[in-house]
């Protein structure tokens, strides 16, 4: 379609620091981003103009009193730094953007967006950290749990003037829910998030203007232990000296509401000694153990006007934490889905089991009616015992039980506030009468929305596998990338995160999520340079780091750079990454490093074990390679040369020790070939022989894996690189153990920790390791990286998907495959179908990008785009022919190619 003034580009999806209309930013020069779209092909942004104003009215009137870029001639649409007047603490800003297209035709202004600055100066904080001392634990820390009640805090205040704007800034040492005039503020859970509280404490900001009323108002907060002072991970299981309270003993809340009146005056309602404190219905609350709510002890109306609080106590004031107060930089935990049970069964009298249909992380909402004091217990599980009750052995020390005690006041609806669980099944006991299916509703919680991709193939098993990957990522991208959401662990394991991070970026926009996690990782770096096994890092067993786990400190920033074009995160992490590389160099001899640390190795590999030294040295080489690229990206040119020289030296030493003249590795495991090939450590003349041997080993193993967390992802990526597309598709569609399909045919709705976590044959399950058997563990879901980069062929030729590659690894092993990816520059679609010997390839490229499309055919003259032969196409041409593959460059738009497939 020809470009006219009636067909301009449109700017949409405006964000600041990866967030839509963020309510608190404390970045001095926040970054802007948007996408552009427009009808027709080859649509390009040639320039933009950003304008910023202090009010929406000024923005609309053209009074851009903060920043006006003027017409900036560039196609850049993201990572654009604010460079206007000094941004003020707590101020709100409004912005919009317009763009010019390839014909210099200007668009309309975008829909206005906004952001608010956070509390930039300590002097702006007036609140104190307040709580309530509920006593100390006096039992044996290993034999009994200490689950103190939540603390309730309230303050009544009056407003007698017209409010212009009211903003709340709230945080806690612990987890909190903020309330105003009887209602919860915001839709988030487990605020303010998990950090190393000795280094930073995040706060949230809420616009509460519409919640303030004339006359009496009441602000309230409920605060509980959370990650700050509750049970975390496996500390109780392994009987550490400290099993809870790793950051502090008592939770506390701090907040303030800044009220700006129409007359220009301002009032601050801040947490202090004038507030009142008490206990209430929440008798126990713990992330791992669960929550107990006694509705007979609830203080009805405690957070609303008119409540009598004379019996409430003065709060205890706590000192400010060592950690700096900062605005939360990531995505907060929200309700992502509600699940209605597929069935309700009664395996034992009075025991009811609800099947939610898939394995989620979150909570259950209970609907019940009964007599006062009736106690309903809710247990959670991922699978069932042979008798139909929920299996809880794999939860280890996590009690994972919620309890509700009825008030007896009609129908009661309750959900816990300060815990979460990993589950597909909900077991209810003590329920008065026989429950209907709607007595339980599953609420899936997550920090992310898994809506960035679609995938469908001609193999139904693979489609279910994709669904399982999304479910498991959602369940574990929960404040940090946890290993699992159900047992007494739920830690941000770095090995899992680094091996899966690229897959994660296809399934969700993880830009803000990983921005936050990398702060955790940087905070957790050991003084001697290693990144630890998980982050945050509240405690450790004797060994604090491991090869392929600690490397997350390099691999995740590199992926942020490749996927989002983010150099700022590289600059932020760079000092720590250099320190890490120095740590590795110090531990190395002749450019090879030993395994070192607590060697997890190729975790849960089958039959074959790759040595820790091989893994350590291979990752060291990969780190050096990535460091060279990142150093160049941020202008550290001398470092770039140095790290590339280091990589080459490691490569030589690695080949000398581990690679034989026939192309075999000395280890001769699938993982050894996969890592060496993918990391670029093979001598050029031996790489194909190494790939051939890898393929031979896979075939000799019945087209199945012998790999664990580290090797599995890299096997298919390496094979795809060296011409083994058919074999990749055989692995992808395999259903025998060990394979992804094995879990699907055995009924999985999620990705398992083990290849054989469960089987439909109950006799086989008796041999499984219940203590280490998670049914929601995303590491093996790293196949998503191959699915999108090779199966669909969607990749980036540079950083940030501006120059796109569409190169599907088409095979007659699969009839069709279609999918999409919402990149930082817009929607990319790729789909292919084989009918006989005819191939159809459909592609969509977003505006302001270009793509190289690789069309596999031995008959170049057979290629058509639509109904037109490519050699007669006015707008397209073949860039080059590589063996049996034609490379066509295209601009934005939708394309349909067809050809005779290569023989």
Phi, psi and omega in degrees: 000130180291147180279132175224173179294342177274358183230058182280169171288160175231133175267134182213175178057053181287134180219154172237125183051045178070004186243146179273118180047056184295144185270349177203118176233129176244023174277129184297321178235079182297154182258141179257152172208154174203173173239162177234150176215158180186151182291154176091185183254162174058038179276130186222137169281127178256342180197164175218165171219121175255135174232143183228137179223165183279340177223160178293327180295316178295323179299317182290327184276355181086011178266079186273083192274005181244310183199138172220113182287343192068189180280107180265115185277097181190155175267008182293134179231001178211167184060034180265115185279137172297136182219041181256209181297158180302127181281138188262148178302132175069003183281150177256139181231146181239140183214161174206170183217148169228157187229160173249144183265192184296338177259015180064026176268131187273141178276170167289164175295147175292168169299133182299147175232175182208166168207160177237143173281150178277196179276104190272341184235140180300328181295343178281346179274125177246346183283155174248155174280117184234153180199206180213127178281116183255014179101174184244156179286133182240002182269189175278122188295338181268337187256346180216152182269147172248109184233083184290160179288161174289157177256136179250133183230141180212159177207129177264138176212158184246146176234124181235013178234165181285127184272130176271315182202139176226126183232131178258138174237119190222148176202179178199153163265096193130206173237149186218159166236130182261137186226149179212121178051046172086004183231149174291139177263121181083166183249023189259162181238151172055042175289151007265012184103176186252128176219175163281100189295344176280349179246324179200148176231124182274150174234162176247160176231138181226137171277112183245020183307314184284352181264347179277135180239161175288136182099215183286136173233155178227126174254140182216163177210144171245132184228140181222179191299308182057208180288339185292310185230006179266195177282137179229129171060215189261018184302319179290321181301314184267006173056055173293162178302322175246132183246350178202175177063044186288336180251335181183167185268321186238130177287156179209159183243146173220135179191170177202146173251122177263114182254119175258124182265159180299333181279005177094351179278167182220145178224142179240123175259105189243149176294127181197193184293343181284349177287169177242150184226148178196178170260171182206216186289331182281104185270333176217144177203120181208140181307312185273322193272333180113187187227144175239127180237124178253101183291345176284346180251007181288145179266090185302123177079016185298334184255020183230161178300151175090000181279137179272111185247023184296335179273354178284158185261167169285141182287160172271135180264130181250159180287157174297146179289164174293329183288147181284139175285126181219153176291141181295126186266353188249203178261129181279159181288127181226163170290126182251337183197147173246133184241127174269133182304141175283331182202160172229125180235159181238083183293333175224153180305124178082359177250118184244133182241122180259129178258115181274355173092338175204161188270110186242173166246136180158218184220169175247136174264130184255133171242125189207153174221129181182189183283151178302135178090352177297132184252120179251126180254138182236117176250155186235143178205159181267330177221176183250152168288170181297337180272003177093355175275165183285140176276128182238357182300325183284356176278347181055239187273357177285116180294322175047050181227130174250147181227134177236128178253120189290147173274339181081013184257070177073206180288131182242133180240124185217143169220144180292155182257326197234034176211170169203164186219162171252123189193156165242333184245141178239122181253123185244129173233156180082006182290131180287114183084195180259122185285145169280170181299329182277007176293334178235133171236128176279132178244108179278125180247147178194160174275349186229159169253121182273067185235018184271351184219162169226155179204134174207136179230177178283356179253114182298326179298317181293329177293321176293323177301315178300316177300319179296322179297314179299315181301317184286322176297316179300319182291333186252347171274077192231086185074310170227164177285090184286157175287323183201156183254005191247313188273187182280065180215270174054044182254157180279068184296127188282329178295316177299316184294317183290324182286340185252351193299323179290320174301317181303322185288339175282326187273341184205158169281101184254017183300309180288323180300311180286333173302316179291315183295325179292332171296316177301317182292318178296319178297329186273353182304135182288154184299335182269000171117336182285145167275142188278179183291334176209160179216140353305168190232075185285338181201173180210152162278180189309318180262130190261345186217167178206145173304142182077345171266307182296337182291352174303330180296342176253317188291319181291314175302321179298319178293324175299320178294314183292319187277320186246001183064029188271103175269341180294320179293326176296315179297322181292320183276347192301314178303318178293322179295320177297318178298321178295317179294325175295320177301316180292319179298320181296329182273355187265154173234121181053044175072009175244136181248144177287169180303307175064165175062201178269101190282106174279337178063205177278078191310126178064031171296156183250120174073318183254137177239127177266136186296151179296325180294319177299314180297315181299314181290322181294318178291327176300316177297316180298318178302315181298319179297314180291322178298321178299317181292317181291322178300317178295322182296330181254015174083012176270072191293321179296319177296322181301315178295317182298315182289327177291322175297320178299314179303314181297323178291320176297317181301317179295312181295320180297314180297321181297321184273322193247347185243125183274168184295335179273004179091353176286154168269156177295337180276324180054044174246156176305317182297320182297318178292316183299314181293312183298320180290310185293325181279359177074029185263356178279141167302143186305320185283351181247353187299316181296323177295322177296318178295321178298319180292320176301313179300318179300316180295320178295315180296315180295339178268017178077031184058046181224163180277156165235019190258166176246210186302322186277316186283325190304308181304318189280342181300306183287328176296321179289314180300319180297327180293331188244030167088017182250051181299316182300318181294323177301317180292329175294317176298318183297326184261001181297142178238357177274154178290136355266129180196167175292321182297334179300318179292322182294314181291343175264016169092014184292146171244009183206175177271134183268157174291320183251149176302328185238044182302330185204149173222153180292345179274107185297335180293329180283334184290340183296338182269357184283153182273095184296329183290337179230063184217087179265139178259010176218089188215109195281351190306313179290349175286002179296354173299340178302328178299314177294321182303319184270317183287323183247313180301307176269336177082024183264114181211172178246137181273347177227217175251134174086018172055040170272321174247105194264150172248129171243101186219072181291141178273079189286138182213145176288356173292340181230136183282321182201159178204134180216143180190181182210161178217124177273094183279176178294344177253005177125185189279127174248130179236143177214132178209139179224154181214137177255126172231106187065238179251018181253129181251133172243132181232115180255133187224139169236129180242130183289158177303149176073019175225168173228163181217149168256121182254126180260117184249112183279114177199147175266357179237086184303324183293345182277352185288129174239150168242112192067236179256002185258131175295141187296325181288354175243008184280128182287328187262352184229152175209158179279124178288313181198164175241122180246105185053240181260049184212128176259135179253120182243130177267133180228155171264193183295156178129185179254138183223147175228110179258148173217153181193168168282125185292152180298145182276000000 
